[in-house]
Amino acid sequence: MDVEARLAERSPSQEGTGTLPGFPFKRPLLSPFRVADAQPAAPAATPASSAPAAAPLPAPAGPKICQSDDDCPGESFCAERGVCEAIQTRTNILYLYYREGSFQEILGLYWSKKGPSGYKVVAPIYWHYWSPKSRFRAVAPLYWHYEDYATNYRATVIVPGLPISWSSQPDASSFGVWPIFYRSTKFGWAAPMFGWSASPGG
């Protein structure tokens, strides 16, 4: 029997198997869909490596915030902009003139320190101290002024002859000419020279 007869005699159950009776080999499938199905599957994607990623390098530390030289490590000082800076130069001329960082001294009479907390002194006349919490200024012996930022307290004394003082805070105020008269909205009034006094409401 020739090949055409064998093709005609194959059973329907053999459809799609790709074999012919009496032939030990497989023939190519005739259906284009079955040919597509017979294509080898694409290789599976290789799983990503499970090795841990390298940790990012830490960012460089910024300048240290400060309020005074005590907040800064050695060989640095608290600059005017409120950050620690390394001391670049020192100048010392027989202690008649001395400068280190933001500190300066001249002839033992002028002293200054710049920064968020500092001072400026011309001894014994002018005294000025400041910090983020308070401020004090004096032109001795004629003028004194103090401020406390936390409590909003202010006090001033002038000495044109007799000391005159006044102060203010959120819940009270005062005025006095010493030792003649003193009055406070919180503590009452008094005339120390004459021995008179009265409490609030008295």
PAZAPA-4460 file (N, C-alpha, C; in steps of 0.05 Angstrom, whole numbers, plus 32768, in hexadecimal, padded with zeros to 4 digits):
% residues 202
    n_x    n_y    n_z   ca_x   ca_y   ca_z    c_x    c_y    c_z   seq   type   mol
   8011   7FE8   8000   8000   8000   8000   8012   8019   8000     1      M     A
   800A   802B   7FF0   801A   8043   7FEE   8014   8057   8004     2      D     A
   8022   806D   8004   801F   8081   801A   8004   808D   8019     3      V     A
   7FF9   8094   8001   7FDF   80A0   8000   7FCA   808F   800D     4      E     A
   7FCB   8074   8009   7FB8   8062   8014   7FBA   8062   8032     5      A     A
   7FD2   8062   803C   7FD6   8062   8059   7FCB   807C   8066     6      R     A
   7FCE   8092   8059   7FC3   80AB   8063   7FA5   80AA   8064     7      L     A
   7F99   809E   804F   7F7C   809C   804E   7F72   8089   8063     8      A     A
   7F81   8075   806B   7F77   8061   807E   7F7C   8068   809B     9      E     A
   7F8A   807E   80A2   7F8F   8084   80BE   7F76   808C   80CC    10      R     A
   7F73   8084   80E4   7F5A   8087   80F3   7F58   80A4   80FD    11      S     A
   7F3F   80AD   8103   7F3C   80C8   810E   7F49   80CB   8129    12      P     A
   7F4D   80B6   8138   7F59   80B8   8152   7F77   80C0   8151    13      S     A
   7F82   80BB   8138   7F9E   80C2   8134   7FA2   80DE   812B    14      Q     A
   7F8C   80ED   8127   7F8D   8109   811E   7F9C   8119   8132    15      E     A
   7FAF   8127   8129   7FBE   8138   813B   7FD5   812B   8149    16      G     A
   7FD7   8110   8147   7FED   8103   8155   8007   8105   8146    17      T     A
   8004   8109   812B   801C   810C   811B   8029   80F2   8114    18      G     A
   801A   80DB   8118   8026   80C0   8110   8014   80B3   80FB    19      T     A
   801F   80A2   80EC   8011   8092   80D8   8014   8074   80DE    20      L     A
   7FFF   8065   80D9   8002   8048   80DE   8019   803C   80CD    21      P     A
   8029   802D   80DB   803F   8021   80CD   8058   8032   80CA    22      G     A
   8055   804C   80D2   806C   805E   80D0   8075   8064   80EC    23      F     A
   808E   805E   80F4   8098   8062   8110   809E   807F   8115    24      P     A
   809E   8090   8102   80A6   80AC   8107   808D   80BE   8108    25      F     A
   8090   80D5   8113   807B   80E9   8114   807D   80FC   80FC    26      K     A
   8066   8102   80F1   8066   8115   80DB   805F   8131   80E6    27      R     A
   8065   8146   80D9   805E   8160   80E2   8040   8164   80E3    28      P     A
   8036   8172   80F7   801A   8177   80FA   8011   818A   80E4    29      L     A
   7FF8   8186   80DA   7FEE   8196   80C4   7FE0   81AF   80CD    30      L     A
   7FD5   81AF   80E6   7FC6   81C6   80F0   7FDA   81DC   80F9    31      S     A
   7FD6   81F4   80EF   7FE8   820A   80F8   7FE4   8210   8116    32      P     A
   7FCC   820B   8121   7FC8   8210   813D   7FD7   81FC   814E    33      F     A
   7FD6   81E4   8145   7FE5   81CF   8154   8003   81D3   8151    34      R     A
   800B   81DD   813B   8028   81E3   8138   8030   81F9   814C    35      V     A
   801E   820D   814F   8024   8222   8162   8025   8217   817F    36      A     A
   8011   8205   8184   8011   81F9   819F   8029   81E8   81A4    37      D     A
   8034   81DE   818F   804B   81CC   8192   8065   81DB   8196    38      A     A
   8065   81F6   8193   807E   8206   8196   8088   8203   81B3    39      Q     A
   80A2   8201   81B6   80AC   81FF   81D2   80A6   8218   81E1    40      P     A
   80A0   8215   81FB   809A   822B   820C   80B3   823C   8211    41      A     A
   80AE   8256   8214   80C5   8269   8219   80D1   8262   8234    42      A     A
   80EB   8264   8236   80F8   825D   824F   80EE   8270   8265    43      P     A
   80EB   8266   827D   80E2   8276   8293   80F7   828B   829A    44      A     A
   80EC   82A2   82A3   80FF   82B7   82AA   810F   82AF   82C2    45      A     A
   8128   82B5   82C1   813A   82AF   82D7   8133   82C0   82EF    46      T     A
   812D   82B5   8306   8127   82C5   831D   813D   82D8   8324    47      P     A
   8136   82F0   832E   814A   8304   8335   815B   82FA   834C    48      A     A
   8172   8302   834C   8185   82FA   8361   817A   8303   837C    49      S     A
   817B   82F2   8390   8172   82F9   83AB   8187   8306   83BC    50      S     A
   819E   830C   83B0   81B3   8319   83C0   81AA   8335   83C9    51      A     A
   81AE   833C   83E2   81A5   8357   83EB   81B4   836D   83DD    52      P     A
   81A5   8383   83D7   81B1   839A   83CA   81C4   83A8   83DE    53      A     A
   81D8   83B4   83D3   81EB   83C2   83E3   81DE   83DA   83F1    54      A     A
   81E3   83DE   840A   81D7   83F4   8419   81E2   840F   840F    55      A     A
   81D1   8423   840C   81DB   843D   8403   81ED   844A   8417    56      P     A
   8200   8459   840E   8213   8466   841F   8204   847C   842F    57      L     A
   820A   847F   8449   81FD   8493   8459   8204   84AF   844F    58      P     A
   81F0   84C1   8450   81F5   84DD   8447   8208   84EA   845B    59      A     A
   8219   84FB   8451   822B   8509   8463   821C   851A   8477    60      P     A
   8226   851A   8490   8218   8529   84A5   821B   8547   84A0    61      A     A
   8205   8555   84A4   8204   8572   84A1   8211   8580   84B8    62      G     A
   8214   859A   84B7   8220   85A9   84CD   820F   85A7   84E6    63      P     A
   821C   85A7   84FD   820E   85A3   8516   8202   85BE   851F    64      K     A
   81E9   85BD   8526   81DB   85D5   8530   81E4   85DB   854D    65      I     A
   81E7   85F5   8553   81F1   85FC   856D   81E5   8616   8576    66      C     A
   81E7   861B   8591   81DF   8634   859D   81F6   8642   85AB    67      Q     A
   820A   8632   85B2   8222   863E   85BF   823A   862C   85B8    68      S     A
   8252   8635   85BF   826A   8625   85BA   826A   860B   85C8    69      D     A
   825C   8609   85DF   825A   85F0   85EE   824D   85DA   85DE    70      D     A
   823C   85E1   85CA   822E   85CD   85BA   8240   85C1   85A4    71      D     A
   8258   85CC   85A0   8269   85C4   858A   8280   85B3   8595    72      C     A
   828A   859F   8584   82A1   8590   858D   82BA   85A1   858D    73      P     A
   82D0   8595   8597   82E9   85A4   8599   82F3   85AE   857F    74      G     A
   8302   85C4   8580   830D   85D1   8568   82F7   85DB   8555    75      E     A
   82E0   85E1   8560   82CB   85EE   8550   82BB   8601   8562    76      S     A
   82AC   8612   8556   829D   8626   8565   8282   862A   8558    77      F     A
   826F   8637   8567   8254   863C   855D   8255   8656   854D    78      C     A
   8251   8655   8533   8253   866C   8522   8239   867C   8524    79      A     A
   8239   8694   8517   8222   86A6   8518   8209   8699   850C    80      E     A
   820C   8688   84F8   81F4   867C   84EC   81EA   8664   84FB    81      R     A
   81F4   865E   8513   81E9   864A   8524   81F2   862D   851E    82      G     A
   8209   862A   8511   8214   860F   850C   8232   860F   8515    83      V     A
   823B   85F7   851C   8257   85F4   8524   826A   85F6   850C    84      C     A
   827F   8605   850F   8293   8608   84FB   82AF   8604   8507    85      E     A
   82C1   85F8   84F7   82DC   85F3   8501   82EB   860E   8504    86      A     A
   82FB   860F   8519   830C   8627   851D   8322   8627   8508    87      I     A
   8323   863C   84F8   8337   863D   84E3   8351   864A   84EC    88      Q     A
   834F   8660   84FA   8367   866F   8502   8365   8678   851F    89      T     A
   837C   867B   852B   837E   8687   8546   8393   869D   8544    90      R     A
   838E   86B3   8552   83A0   86CA   8553   83A4   86D2   8570    91      T     A
   83BD   86D3   8578   83C3   86DA   8594   83DC   86EC   8594    92      N     A
   83D9   8706   859A   83EF   8719   859B   83F2   8721   85B8    93      I     A
   8402   8711   85C7   8407   8717   85E4   83EE   871B   85F4    94      L     A
   83D9   870F   85EC   83BE   8712   85F8   83B4   872E   85F8    95      Y     A
   83C1   8740   85E9   83B7   875A   85E5   83A1   8759   85CF    96      L     A
   83A4   8747   85BD   8390   8741   85A9   838E   8723   85A6    97      Y     A
   8377   8718   85AA   8373   86FB   85A7   8359   86F6   8598    98      Y     A
   835B   86E3   8585   8344   86DC   8575   8345   86BE   8570    99      R     A
   832E   86B1   8574   832B   8695   856F   830E   868F   8567   100      E     A
   830A   8687   854E   82EE   8682   8545   82DE   869B   8546   101      G     A
   82C8   869B   8555   82B7   86B3   8557   82BD   86C3   8570   102      S     A
   82D2   86BB   857F   82D9   86CA   8597   82EF   86DE   8591   103      F     A
   82ED   86F5   859E   8301   870A   859A   8305   8719   85B4   104      Q     A
   831E   8720   85BA   8324   872F   85D3   833A   8743   85CC   105      E     A
   8337   875C   85D6   834A   8771   85D1   8351   877F   85EC   106      I     A
   836B   877E   85F3   8375   878C   860A   8368   8785   8624   107      L     A
   835A   876F   8626   834C   8767   863E   8334   8777   8644   108      G     A
   832D   878A   8633   8316   879B   8638   82FE   8795   8625   109      L     A
   8304   878C   860D   82EF   8786   85FA   82EE   8768   85F6   110      Y     A
   82D6   875D   85F9   82D2   8740   85F6   82B8   873C   85E5   111      W     A
   82BA   872A   85D2   82A2   8725   85C1   82A2   8708   85B9   112      S     A
   828A   86FF   85B6   8285   86E3   85AC   826C   86E4   859B   113      K     A
   826F   86DF   8581   8259   86DF   856E   824B   86C4   856D   114      K     A
   8232   86C4   8565   8223   86AB   8563   8208   86AE   856F   115      G     A
   81F7   8698   856E   81DD   8699   857A   81DD   869F   8598   116      P     A
   81F2   8696   85A6   81F7   869E   85C1   8212   86AB   85C2   117      S     A
   8213   86C4   85CC   822C   86D2   85CC   822B   86EA   85DE   118      G     A
   823F   86FB   85DB   8241   8712   85EC   8253   8727   85DF   119      Y     A
   8251   873F   85E9   8263   8755   85E1   8266   8766   85FA   120      K     A
   827F   8769   8603   8284   8777   861C   829A   878B   8617   121      V     A
   8296   87A4   8620   82AB   87B8   8622   82AC   87BF   8640   122      V     A
   82BE   87B1   864E   82BF   87B4   866B   82CA   87D0   8673   123      A     A
   82BE   87DC   8688   82A8   87D2   8698   828D   87E0   8691   124      P     A
   828B   87EA   8679   8274   87FC   8672   825E   87ED   8664   125      I     A
   8265   87DF   864E   8250   87D3   863D   8250   87B5   863F   126      Y     A
   8238   87A9   8644   8235   878C   8647   821C   8784   8636   127      W     A
   8221   8771   8625   820B   8767   8614   820D   8749   8611   128      H     A
   81FA   873A   861B   81F9   871D   8619   81DF   8715   860C   129      Y     A
   81E0   8700   85FB   81C8   86F7   85EE   81C9   86D9   85EA   130      W     A
   81B2   86CD   85E7   81AF   86B1   85E2   8193   86AD   85D5   131      S     A
   818D   8695   85CB   8172   8691   85C1   815C   8694   85D6   132      P     A
   8163   8694   85F0   814F   8696   8605   814C   86B1   8611   133      K     A
   8162   86C1   8611   8161   86DB   861F   8175   86EE   8614   134      S     A
   8173   8707   861E   8186   871C   8616   8189   8730   862D   135      R     A
   81A2   8739   8631   81A8   874D   8646   81BA   8762   863A   136      F     A
   81B4   877B   8640   81C5   8791   8636   81C7   87A6   864C   137      R     A
   81DF   87B0   8650   81E3   87C4   8665   81F8   87D8   865C   138      A     A
   81F3   87F1   8662   8207   8807   8660   820A   8811   867D   139      V     A
   821C   8805   868B   821E   880A   86A8   8229   8826   86AD   140      A     A
   821E   8833   86C1   8207   882B   86D2   81ED   8838   86CA   141      P     A
   81EB   8840   86B1   81D4   8851   86A9   81BC   8841   869E   142      L     A
   81C1   8829   8692   81AB   881C   8683   81AF   87FE   8686   143      Y     A
   8199   87F0   868D   8198   87D3   868F   817F   87C9   8682   144      W     A
   8181   87B4   8672   8169   87A9   8665   816C   878A   8663   145      H     A
   8156   877C   866A   8157   875F   866A   813D   8755   865D   146      Y     A
   813F   8740   864C   8128   8733   863F   812A   8715   8642   147      E     A
   8114   8709   8649   8112   86EC   864A   80FE   86E3   8635   148      D     A
   8107   86D7   861F   80F4   86D1   8609   80E0   86BB   8611   149      Y     A
   80E8   86A9   8622   80D6   8693   8629   80BE   869C   8638   150      A     A
   80C2   86AF   864B   80AB   86B9   865C   80A1   86D4   8652   151      T     A
   80AD   86DF   863D   80A6   86F9   8633   80A8   870E   8648   152      N     A
   80BD   870D   8658   80C1   8720   866E   80D6   8734   8665   153      Y     A
   80D1   874E   866A   80E4   8763   8664   80E6   8776   867C   154      R     A
   80FF   877E   8681   8104   8791   8697   8119   87A4   868F   155      A     A
   8115   87BE   8696   8127   87D3   868F   812C   87E5   86A7   156      T     A
   8145   87ED   86AA   814C   8800   86BF   815E   8816   86B3   157      V     A
   8157   882F   86B9   8168   8845   86B1   816E   8855   86CA   158      I     A
   8185   8862   86C9   818E   8871   86E1   8196   888D   86D9   159      V     A
   8181   889E   86D5   8187   88BA   86D0   818F   88C9   86E9   160      P     A
   8189   88BE   86FF   818E   88C9   871A   8186   88B3   872D   161      G     A
   816C   88B1   8733   8161   889B   8741   815B   8884   872E   162      L     A
   815F   886B   8735   8158   8855   8723   813A   8855   871D   163      P     A
   8134   8853   8703   8119   8850   86FA   8117   8835   86EC   164      I     A
   8103   8826   86F3   8100   880B   86E7   80E4   8806   86DD   165      S     A
   80E1   87F6   86C9   80C7   87EC   86C0   80CB   87D0   86B4   166      W     A
   80B6   87C1   86B6   80B7   87A5   86AC   809B   879E   86A1   167      S     A
   809B   8789   8691   8082   877E   8686   8085   8760   8682   168      S     A
   806E   8753   8685   806C   8736   867F   804E   8731   8679   169      Q     A
   8047   871A   8670   802C   8715   8667   8016   871B   867C   170      P     A
   801C   8716   8696   8007   871A   86AA   800D   8731   86BD   171      D     A
   8021   8742   86B8   8026   8757   86CB   8039   876C   86BF   172      A     A
   803A   8783   86CB   804C   8799   86C4   8053   87A8   86DD   173      S     A
   8069   87B8   86DC   8071   87C6   86F3   8080   87E0   86EB   174      S     A
   8081   87F2   86FF   8090   880B   86FB   809A   8815   8716   175      F     A
   80B2   881F   8717   80BD   8828   8730   80D1   883E   872D   176      G     A
   80D2   8850   8741   80E6   8864   8744   80F2   885F   875F   177      V     A
   810A   8854   8760   8115   884A   8779   8126   8860   8787   178      W     A
   8122   8861   87A2   8111   8851   87B4   80F7   885F   87BB   179      P     A
   80ED   8870   87A9   80D6   8880   87AF   80BC   8871   87AA   180      I     A
   80B9   8864   8793   809F   8859   878C   80A3   8840   877B   181      F     A
   8091   882D   877F   8090   8814   876F   8073   880B   876C   182      Y     A
   806B   8804   8754   8050   87FA   8750   8050   87E3   873D   183      R     A
   8041   87CE   8744   803F   87B6   8733   8022   87AD   8731   184      S     A
   8019   87A6   871A   7FFE   879C   8717   7FFA   8780   8724   185      T     A
   8010   8774   872B   800F   8759   8737   8014   875A   8755   186      K     A
   8026   876C   875E   802E   876C   877A   8025   8785   8789   187      F     A
   8018   8797   877C   800E   87AF   878A   8022   87C6   8788   188      G     A
   8021   87D9   879B   8033   87F0   879A   8041   87F4   87B4   189      W     A
   8057   8804   87B4   8066   8809   87CC   8075   8823   87C9   190      A     A
   8079   8830   87E0   808A   8848   87E2   809F   8842   87F7   191      A     A
   80B4   8834   87F0   80C8   882B   8804   80D3   8841   8815   192      P     A
   80D7   8858   880A   80E3   886F   8819   80D1   8876   8830   193      M     A
   80B7   8874   882D   80A4   887C   8841   8098   8865   8850   194      F     A
   809F   884C   8848   8094   8835   8856   8078   882F   884F   195      G     A
   806E   8838   8839   8052   8833   8831   8052   881C   881D   196      W     A
   803D   880C   881E   8039   87F6   880A   801D   87ED   880B   197      S     A
   8014   87E1   87F5   7FF9   87D6   87F3   7FF9   87C0   87DE   198      A     A
   7FEB   87AA   87E4   7FE9   8794   87D1   7FD2   879A   87BE   199      S     A
   7FD0   878B   87A8   7FBB   8790   8794   7FA0   878E   87A1   200      P     A
   7F8F   87A1   879C   7F74   87A2   87A7   7F73   87AD   87C4   201      G     A
   7F8B   87B4   87CF   7F8B   87BE   87EA   7F89   87DC   87EC   202      G     A
***
